[in-house]
Amino acid sequence: MSGLTTHILDLTHGLPASNVTIELYSVSNAERYLLKTTVTNSDGRLDQPLLSGEERKVGTYELVFHIGDYFRSKNLTLPQPLFLDIVPVRFGISNIDSHYHVPLLVSPYGYQIYRGS
């Protein structure tokens, strides 16, 4: 399988992060171009790849995770403004025949991102 996928795990609750808005941008010459907006399902994943087929192109991309809205919906007592509200992750795709999986592990105070499988 090739394409671009992601998933989000809520480390605070030990659960997948559902109903999180994610935006995908292509980046060229310091300009961002919105390609897609989607929302995670109950398993913290997307129902469809962010990029597949002819959408896949070598280049720089940015995923924007709207994690603040997710944590607000959990009725946690958090200071305002939130420490983490919107988490942007910029990365490159160098091989359109490879699968790129970009998972986000997140809490209200930190996150980790990596290239998964």
TITOR-635813 format. One line per field, with one value per atom (N, C-alpha, C, O, CB): residue in one letter; chain; y, z, x. Coordinates in steps of 0.02 Angstrom, whole numbers, always signed. Each point is the difference from the previous one (the first is absolute). Glycine has a CB too. Layout:
BEGIN
type <- c(A;...)
mol <- c(A;...)
Y <- c(Y;...)
Z <- c(Z;...)
X <- c(X;...)
This chain:
BEGIN
type <- c(M;M;M;M;M;S;S;S;S;S;G;G;G;G;G;L;L;L;L;L;T;T;T;T;T;T;T;T;T;T;H;H;H;H;H;I;I;I;I;I;L;L;L;L;L;D;D;D;D;D;L;L;L;L;L;T;T;T;T;T;H;H;H;H;H;G;G;G;G;G;L;L;L;L;L;P;P;P;P;P;A;A;A;A;A;S;S;S;S;S;N;N;N;N;N;V;V;V;V;V;T;T;T;T;T;I;I;I;I;I;E;E;E;E;E;L;L;L;L;L;Y;Y;Y;Y;Y;S;S;S;S;S;V;V;V;V;V;S;S;S;S;S;N;N;N;N;N;A;A;A;A;A;E;E;E;E;E;R;R;R;R;R;Y;Y;Y;Y;Y;L;L;L;L;L;L;L;L;L;L;K;K;K;K;K;T;T;T;T;T;T;T;T;T;T;V;V;V;V;V;T;T;T;T;T;N;N;N;N;N;S;S;S;S;S;D;D;D;D;D;G;G;G;G;G;R;R;R;R;R;L;L;L;L;L;D;D;D;D;D;Q;Q;Q;Q;Q;P;P;P;P;P;L;L;L;L;L;L;L;L;L;L;S;S;S;S;S;G;G;G;G;G;E;E;E;E;E;E;E;E;E;E;R;R;R;R;R;K;K;K;K;K;V;V;V;V;V;G;G;G;G;G;T;T;T;T;T;Y;Y;Y;Y;Y;E;E;E;E;E;L;L;L;L;L;V;V;V;V;V;F;F;F;F;F;H;H;H;H;H;I;I;I;I;I;G;G;G;G;G;D;D;D;D;D;Y;Y;Y;Y;Y;F;F;F;F;F;R;R;R;R;R;S;S;S;S;S;K;K;K;K;K;N;N;N;N;N;L;L;L;L;L;T;T;T;T;T;L;L;L;L;L;P;P;P;P;P;Q;Q;Q;Q;Q;P;P;P;P;P;L;L;L;L;L;F;F;F;F;F;L;L;L;L;L;D;D;D;D;D;I;I;I;I;I;V;V;V;V;V;P;P;P;P;P;V;V;V;V;V;R;R;R;R;R;F;F;F;F;F;G;G;G;G;G;I;I;I;I;I;S;S;S;S;S;N;N;N;N;N;I;I;I;I;I;D;D;D;D;D;S;S;S;S;S;H;H;H;H;H;Y;Y;Y;Y;Y;H;H;H;H;H;V;V;V;V;V;P;P;P;P;P;L;L;L;L;L;L;L;L;L;L;V;V;V;V;V;S;S;S;S;S;P;P;P;P;P;Y;Y;Y;Y;Y;G;G;G;G;G;Y;Y;Y;Y;Y;Q;Q;Q;Q;Q;I;I;I;I;I;Y;Y;Y;Y;Y;R;R;R;R;R;G;G;G;G;G;S;S;S;S;S)
mol <- c(A;A;A;A;A;A;A;A;A;A;A;A;A;A;A;A;A;A;A;A;A;A;A;A;A;A;A;A;A;A;A;A;A;A;A;A;A;A;A;A;A;A;A;A;A;A;A;A;A;A;A;A;A;A;A;A;A;A;A;A;A;A;A;A;A;A;A;A;A;A;A;A;A;A;A;A;A;A;A;A;A;A;A;A;A;A;A;A;A;A;A;A;A;A;A;A;A;A;A;A;A;A;A;A;A;A;A;A;A;A;A;A;A;A;A;A;A;A;A;A;A;A;A;A;A;A;A;A;A;A;A;A;A;A;A;A;A;A;A;A;A;A;A;A;A;A;A;A;A;A;A;A;A;A;A;A;A;A;A;A;A;A;A;A;A;A;A;A;A;A;A;A;A;A;A;A;A;A;A;A;A;A;A;A;A;A;A;A;A;A;A;A;A;A;A;A;A;A;A;A;A;A;A;A;A;A;A;A;A;A;A;A;A;A;A;A;A;A;A;A;A;A;A;A;A;A;A;A;A;A;A;A;A;A;A;A;A;A;A;A;A;A;A;A;A;A;A;A;A;A;A;A;A;A;A;A;A;A;A;A;A;A;A;A;A;A;A;A;A;A;A;A;A;A;A;A;A;A;A;A;A;A;A;A;A;A;A;A;A;A;A;A;A;A;A;A;A;A;A;A;A;A;A;A;A;A;A;A;A;A;A;A;A;A;A;A;A;A;A;A;A;A;A;A;A;A;A;A;A;A;A;A;A;A;A;A;A;A;A;A;A;A;A;A;A;A;A;A;A;A;A;A;A;A;A;A;A;A;A;A;A;A;A;A;A;A;A;A;A;A;A;A;A;A;A;A;A;A;A;A;A;A;A;A;A;A;A;A;A;A;A;A;A;A;A;A;A;A;A;A;A;A;A;A;A;A;A;A;A;A;A;A;A;A;A;A;A;A;A;A;A;A;A;A;A;A;A;A;A;A;A;A;A;A;A;A;A;A;A;A;A;A;A;A;A;A;A;A;A;A;A;A;A;A;A;A;A;A;A;A;A;A;A;A;A;A;A;A;A;A;A;A;A;A;A;A;A;A;A;A;A;A;A;A;A;A;A;A;A;A;A;A;A;A;A;A;A;A;A;A;A;A;A;A;A;A;A;A;A;A;A;A;A;A;A;A;A;A;A;A;A;A;A;A;A;A;A;A;A;A;A;A;A;A;A;A;A;A;A;A;A;A;A;A;A;A;A;A;A;A;A;A;A;A;A;A;A;A;A;A;A;A;A;A;A;A;A;A;A;A;A;A;A;A;A;A;A;A;A;A;A;A;A;A;A)
Y <- c(-59;+59;+62;+1;-63;+112;+64;+55;-8;-36;+101;+56;+34;-9;-47;+96;+37;-12;+11;+78;-113;-12;+28;+18;-122;+108;+22;-32;-27;+136;-105;-15;+39;+21;-137;+124;+39;-41;-28;+136;-112;-34;+52;+39;-147;+109;+44;-34;-49;+98;-25;-31;+15;-37;+46;+43;+17;-52;-21;+142;-141;-47;-72;-46;+141;-104;-66;-26;-60;+38;+68;-18;+33;+48;-59;-16;+36;+67;+6;-116;+160;+67;+6;+8;+42;-54;+4;+72;+42;-159;+130;+66;+57;+56;-98;+28;+52;+23;-40;-9;+114;+28;+2;+20;+49;-92;+0;+34;-15;-92;+152;+32;-23;-8;+109;-112;-17;+56;+21;-146;+150;+53;-25;-40;+128;-65;-7;+67;+52;-134;+78;+59;+10;-46;+30;+76;+16;+73;+44;-131;+100;+68;+38;+58;-58;-32;+28;+15;+31;+16;-67;+8;-67;-52;+146;-92;-60;-1;+52;-57;-54;-8;-57;-57;+99;-25;-50;-52;+17;+69;-149;-55;-36;-21;+7;+7;-41;+17;+17;-108;+86;+4;-62;-18;+146;-161;-61;-5;+43;-100;+5;-10;-73;-45;+139;-106;-69;-36;+30;+5;-101;-42;-23;+24;-62;-8;-23;-37;-8;+0;-14;-34;+48;-22;-84;+172;+49;+1;+30;-42;-22;-6;+35;+26;-136;+110;+28;-56;-54;+157;-91;-51;-10;-53;+81;+22;-2;+28;+43;-32;-33;+32;+74;+21;-131;+149;+71;+11;+44;-19;-67;+2;-72;-44;+151;-118;-66;+10;+53;-111;+5;+3;+58;+12;-66;+89;+56;+62;+47;-91;+44;+57;+2;+53;-57;-54;-4;+35;-14;-95;+155;+36;+11;+10;+47;-58;+17;+72;+43;-127;+99;+69;+6;-49;+76;+34;+16;+9;+32;+23;-83;+1;+21;-2;-88;+111;+17;-28;+12;+93;-141;-22;+48;+16;-139;+145;+45;-35;-11;+117;-124;-36;+50;+35;-140;+108;+45;-35;-19;+78;-68;-40;+37;-32;-29;+126;+39;-11;-8;+93;-85;-12;-69;-9;+84;-124;-68;+0;-27;-21;+79;-1;+43;-17;-1;+71;+39;-44;+7;+99;-149;-43;-53;-31;+51;-31;-50;+28;-35;-22;+120;+33;-5;-9;-16;+30;+2;+71;+48;-140;+98;+65;+20;-24;+4;+64;+21;+76;+34;-136;+129;+73;+27;-34;+27;+69;+35;+56;+37;-66;+38;-41;-68;-9;+112;-151;-67;+1;+40;-89;+6;-6;-24;+28;-52;-29;-24;+8;-26;-56;+118;+9;-29;-46;+151;-78;-23;-26;+35;+48;-144;-31;-9;-43;-17;+101;-7;-46;+3;+112;-158;-45;+3;-19;-58;+102;+6;-57;-13;+140;-159;-58;-5;+33;-93;+20;-9;-70;-49;+134;-89;-64;-2;+40;-46;-43;-5;-58;-3;+55;-98;-59;-14;-23;-25;+61;-9;-73;-16;+123;-152;-71;-29;-57;+47;+50;-21;+23;+48;-43;-41;+21;+45;-15;-93;+163;+47;+1;+20;+51;-94;+1;+46;-10;-109;+170;+52;+2;+40;+28;-110;-2;+57;+22;-147;+146;+51;-31;-25;+119;-92;-20;+65;+40;-155;+127;+68;+0;-45;+85;+11;+17;+76;+32;-133;+130;+73;+38;+60;-77;-18;+34;-25;+23;-4;-65;-24;-47;-25;+37;-23;-45;-31;+25;+42;-122;-32;-18;-22;-23;+54;-16;-43;+10;+98;-155;-41;-28;+3;-33;+2;-34;-73;-37;+116;-98;-68;-44;+17;+26;-100;-48;-16;-39;-10)
Z <- c(+0;+0;+0;+34;+27;-98;+1;+9;-15;-59;+97;+13;+64;+25;-85;+87;+62;+48;-17;-44;+121;+52;+66;+7;-67;+108;+68;+49;-19;-25;+107;+54;+61;+4;-51;+95;+60;+61;+6;-67;+107;+64;+56;+5;-49;+86;+58;+58;+28;-68;+58;+53;+69;+47;-121;+81;+65;+20;+58;-81;-25;+15;-23;+16;-26;-26;-24;-53;-3;+112;-151;-50;-67;-3;+94;-146;-63;+6;+36;-100;+29;+2;-58;-58;+112;-39;-51;-9;+45;-19;-84;-17;+2;+20;+24;-65;-4;-72;-46;+144;-109;-67;-19;+38;-23;-77;-27;-68;-41;+103;-74;-65;-31;+34;+3;-102;-38;-48;-39;+50;-10;-44;-41;+25;+55;-141;-36;+11;+7;-96;+90;+14;-57;-19;+144;-153;-55;+6;+6;-81;+73;+4;+59;-6;-118;+182;+63;-1;+47;-30;-68;-4;+15;-22;-62;+121;+14;-41;-9;+125;-141;-40;+30;+3;-108;+128;+32;-52;-52;+136;-69;-44;+25;-39;+7;+99;+27;+73;+37;-118;+103;+70;+16;-37;+38;+54;+19;+76;+35;-141;+130;+72;+17;-37;+42;+51;+20;+21;+26;+10;-48;+19;+73;+36;-156;+142;+69;+19;+59;-65;-43;+12;-6;+1;-44;+38;-6;-67;-9;+129;-168;-68;-50;+18;+12;-92;-54;-40;-6;+0;-20;-40;-68;-31;+91;-84;-65;+9;+43;-106;+22;+2;-17;-37;+6;+59;-17;-72;-34;+154;-142;-69;-26;+35;-16;-78;-31;-75;-25;+125;-137;-73;-29;+18;-10;-53;-35;+43;-20;-85;+165;+45;+28;+20;+10;-29;+29;-44;-60;+114;-24;-35;+47;+60;-135;+47;+39;+21;-40;-22;+125;+23;+75;+37;-142;+127;+71;+17;-37;+37;+56;+23;+73;+36;-119;+103;+70;+22;-32;+20;+67;+34;+57;+38;-70;+39;+55;+41;-23;-44;+128;+45;+48;+37;-45;+8;+44;+66;+15;-115;+139;+60;+59;+45;-86;+41;+54;+5;+55;-70;-41;+0;+29;+35;-135;+84;+26;+76;+34;-140;+134;+73;+34;+56;-71;-16;+28;+6;+48;-97;+1;+0;+55;+15;-137;+151;+53;+69;+50;-122;+76;+64;+51;+60;-83;+0;+45;+28;-33;-31;+123;+28;-26;+25;+80;-154;-32;+1;-6;-67;+82;-1;-69;-51;+144;-95;-63;-7;+48;-45;-59;-59;+10;+43;-114;+32;+3;-18;-42;+14;+60;-18;-72;-39;+159;-139;-69;-27;+30;-8;-76;-31;-70;-16;+85;-110;-69;-8;+15;-60;+21;-8;-74;-33;+144;-139;-70;-5;+41;-68;-23;-12;-74;-43;+139;-110;-69;-16;+40;-37;-60;-17;-76;-36;+143;-129;-72;-23;+36;-31;-65;-34;-59;-46;+82;-33;-52;-47;-52;+131;-62;-41;-3;+49;-18;-87;-4;-1;+8;-70;+54;+2;+72;+10;-126;+164;+70;+37;-19;+16;+57;+44;+54;+30;-52;+35;+53;+51;-15;-65;+140;+55;+53;+23;-47;+43;+45;+62;+3;-101;+148;+61;+48;+3;-16;+50;+52;+67;+8;-90;+130;+69;+39;-3;-7;+46;+27;+69;+18;-134;+155;+63;-1;-48;+112;-14;-1;+4;-13;+65;-32;+12;-42;+10;+103;-158;-41;-54;+2;+95;-146;-54;-29;+9;-34;-9;-38;-68;-7;+112;-155;-68;-28;+18;-34;-28;-29;-66;-15;+130;-154;-61;+18;+16;-91;+73;+17;-61;-52;+145;-86;-56;-19;-46;+83)
X <- c(+43;-43;+45;+51;-144;+73;+36;-51;-59;+152;-69;-44;+20;+56;-149;+47;+12;-58;-58;+125;-50;-50;+25;+59;-100;-4;+17;-48;-52;+99;-30;-47;+23;+58;-85;-18;+15;-18;-55;+34;+69;-11;+3;+47;+1;-99;-6;+36;-25;-86;+170;+40;-28;+15;+84;-138;-30;-52;-2;+22;-61;-53;+15;-38;-41;+134;+18;-48;-14;+64;-75;-51;+17;+38;-125;+59;+4;-36;-50;+56;+18;-31;-49;+20;+84;-168;-51;-24;+6;-42;+8;-28;+50;-16;-91;+168;+51;+5;+8;+57;-71;+7;+74;+43;-148;+118;+67;-2;-44;+76;+14;+7;+66;+50;-118;+67;+60;+14;-43;+21;+84;+23;+59;+40;-80;+46;+63;+37;-31;-17;+114;+41;+48;+37;-47;+10;+45;+21;-43;-11;+119;+26;-30;-20;+34;-16;-25;-75;-25;+138;-148;-73;-33;+24;-13;-66;-39;-63;-33;+80;-65;-60;-42;+23;+36;-119;-43;-22;-28;-12;+54;-20;-62;-42;+161;-124;-53;-11;+47;-20;-90;-18;-41;-46;+47;+16;-35;-4;+27;+13;-73;-10;+14;-19;-67;+119;+15;-64;-47;+161;-113;-58;+8;+44;-58;-28;+0;+64;+15;-139;+162;+63;+60;+57;-108;+37;+53;+34;+52;-35;-48;+28;-45;-53;+108;-35;-40;-31;+29;+44;-132;-34;+33;-8;-97;+140;+34;+71;+10;-120;+158;+66;-5;-44;+97;-7;+3;+22;-24;+49;+22;+23;+4;+24;+42;-91;+6;-3;-17;-36;+71;-4;+39;+57;-168;+78;+33;+8;+34;-81;+17;+10;+71;+25;-147;+155;+67;+50;+5;-35;+67;+52;+59;-9;-77;+146;+59;-7;-19;+91;-57;-4;-4;+7;-62;+45;-6;-74;-37;+151;-133;-70;-3;+50;-80;-29;-11;-67;-51;+121;-68;-62;-12;+47;-30;-78;-18;-54;-56;+84;-10;-45;-32;+34;+37;-137;-37;-15;-56;+4;+105;-4;-31;-27;+127;-97;-30;-75;-26;+115;-123;-73;-15;-49;+36;+55;-9;+4;-44;+92;+5;+8;-53;-21;+143;-145;-55;-63;-38;+86;-59;-60;+3;-51;+40;+70;+8;-14;+7;+77;-103;-16;+55;-12;-107;+181;+57;+7;-19;+77;-32;+15;+69;+51;-122;+71;+63;+4;-51;+52;+60;+7;-14;+9;+76;-107;-13;+51;+10;-134;+155;-7;+32;+44;-46;-20;+29;+74;+21;-133;+151;+70;+7;+38;-8;-68;-2;-71;-47;+141;-101;-65;+1;-38;+17;+64;+7;+72;+48;-136;+94;+66;+15;-29;+17;+58;+20;+61;+46;-92;+45;+57;+17;-39;+4;+95;+23;+49;+45;-61;+7;+41;+5;-37;+2;+81;+10;-18;+10;+79;-115;-11;+48;-4;-120;+170;+51;-10;+32;+46;-124;-11;-75;-29;+143;-146;-73;-21;-59;+54;+53;-16;+2;-18;+64;-24;+4;-63;-33;+159;-140;-54;+28;+52;-115;+30;+19;-56;-56;+125;-53;-48;+29;+56;-98;+3;+24;-45;-47;+93;-32;-42;+18;+57;-68;-40;+8;-19;-56;+32;+70;-13;-4;+47;+12;-114;-10;-31;-39;+27;+30;-32;-9;+22;+30;-84;-8;+67;+2;-113;+165;+63;+59;+56;-98;+29;+55;-24;-56;+132;-33;-17;+63;+56;-159;+93;+54;-28;-57;+113;-15;-19;+57;+58;-127;+53;+51;-26;-59;+107;-2;-21;-12;+46;+20;-129;-19;+0;+29;-97;+36;-2;-72;-11;+120)
